[in-house]
């Protein structure tokens, strides 16, 4: 069995010998047994916490490198106007502790993507989103949101009560998105 023990930087100079295709629910785990595209048994023995992202590289105990690929899985994409409508949708979905992906299409349409759930889909429609369900790799983007959340938190700690109350709604939204994943 190929024992994958180390996360590597996604350097273009590193060539992977194989690919491991995993759905999101398995990419959040640090320990699991899987089979690579070439049919090799592989075990993940990684630190807990960071989610494996599409394109990440893992190094085996023997030095071999495997590339992670996001498996196509059912997703729902909610298209919604930027600004307050997008913020409200992210807040309400994030407040339910569901993993979200947030982005903008090439044509400028803003979207929020999440695993299919009829209650969340109805909520998104009530908030003005149009929905599209299909198969795609689910990739949660958290780095920029985490940075914004930390920065707002620092501002809140240094601010007086008036600014704290003014920023409270924004921080609640970011907190909801942070809770999303």
N, C-alpha and C positions, 0 to 999 in steps of 0.2 A: 504494500500500500504506500502511495505517495503521501508523506506527512508534510502538509503545508503549514509552516510555523512562523513565517515572517512576511509582513506587509512591506512592499517596496515602492519607491517613488515611480511614477509612471513615465520614466525616461524613455525617449524614442530609441535610444541606443540598445536597450535591453530587448532581446527577442524571446518571446514565449514559445515553449515547445508544444503547448496544448492549451485548450480553452475549457473553462468550467462555466457552464450556463446554469444560472440559479435564479429563481423567482425572488422577489423582494423579501418575502417571509423567511427565506433561508439566508439571504445576504445580511440579515440583522443578527445572525447567530455567530458566535465565535468557535463553536464546536459542532461539527457535523460530519457525516460520511456521505460521499457523493461519487459519481462516476464522470470522468472527463469526456470530452468529445471523441477522443481516441479510444475510449473504453477502459481506461486505467482507473482502478479504485483510488480514491483520494480521501484523506481525512483532514479537516481543518482543525488546527490547534492554535488559535489566535487569541489575543487579548480581547476582552469583552468591551463593548462600547461602540467603536466606530463601525459604521455600516459599510459593507463592501459595495463599491460603486462600479458601474459599467466601465471597463477599461483598467481597473486596478490590477496590479501584479502581485502575485504571491510567490514566495520562494520556498521550495521544499528543503527538508533537512539535508538532502543530497545535493542541493545547489540548483536544481532545475527550477524553471520559472513557468508559472501558469497564469494566463490572463482570465480575469473574471468578465463574464458577459451577462447582461440583464436578460432574463428569459422573457419572451412575449407572454403576457398574462392579461386577463380581462381588466380593463380600466374604464373609468368614466371621466370624461373631460367636460368641465363646465366652462363655457365661454361667457365672459361678462365684461362690462365696461370697466375701464381703468378708474382709479380714484376711490371714492367712497364705496361704490358697489363691490369692487374687488376686495377692499379692506373688510367690509361687512361679511362677505362670503368667507374669506380666510379666517376671520375671527370666529364665526359661528361653527365652521367645520373644525378648526383647530381646537375650539373649546370642547369638542367631543373626542379629543385625543386620537384623531385619525391621522395617519401619515398622509402628507400632501406634497405634491409637486406643483410649483408655481412658475409660470413662464409666459412668454409672448411668442406667437407664431411669426413666421417671416412676413405675413401680411399685416402685422401689428395688432392682431386680436389677442387680448389677455385671457389666460386660462388658469384654472386650478384643476389638477388631476388627482383622483383618489380611487381606492378600490371600490368596486360596485357595491352599493348598499341602497336599497329602495328608500329608506328614511332620509339618508343624506342627499339622495338625488331629488327627492321631493322638497327638501329644505332649500337646495340650490335653485330649483325652479321658482320657489316662492320668493327668493331673493333676487330674481330677475335673470338668472343664468339660462342659457340654452345648452342642452346636454347632447353629448355624442359618446356612445359606448363602443369599444373596439378592443382589439388585442394589440398591446404594445409593451415595451420594456418600461417598468415603473422605476423612475430615478428621482429620488427625493433630493431637492436642492436645499441644503441647510446652511452652508458656510456663510454666505452674505447675510442671511437673516440672523444668524447667531451673532455676527459682528454688530449689526444694527441694534439688536437687543441688548448686547453688552454696553454699547455706547450710550444708548438711552438710559440704561440702568445707572451708569456713571453720572450722567447729567442729573438724574433724579436724586442721587445721593448728595450732590452739591447744590441743588436748587432750593429756593425757599418754598414755602407752602403754596404760594400763588402759581408758580411755575409747575410745581408738582401736580397741582390739580389740573392745570392746563394740559400737561403731558400725560395725565393718567389714562385718558382714552386711547392715546397712541400706544402707550406701553402695554395696555390691556390687549390691544390688537396684536402687537408683536409677541406678547406672552402667549396668546392663543396660537399664533403661527409656530412659535418655538415648541409649544406643547405638541404640535403636529408632527414634529420629527426632525 
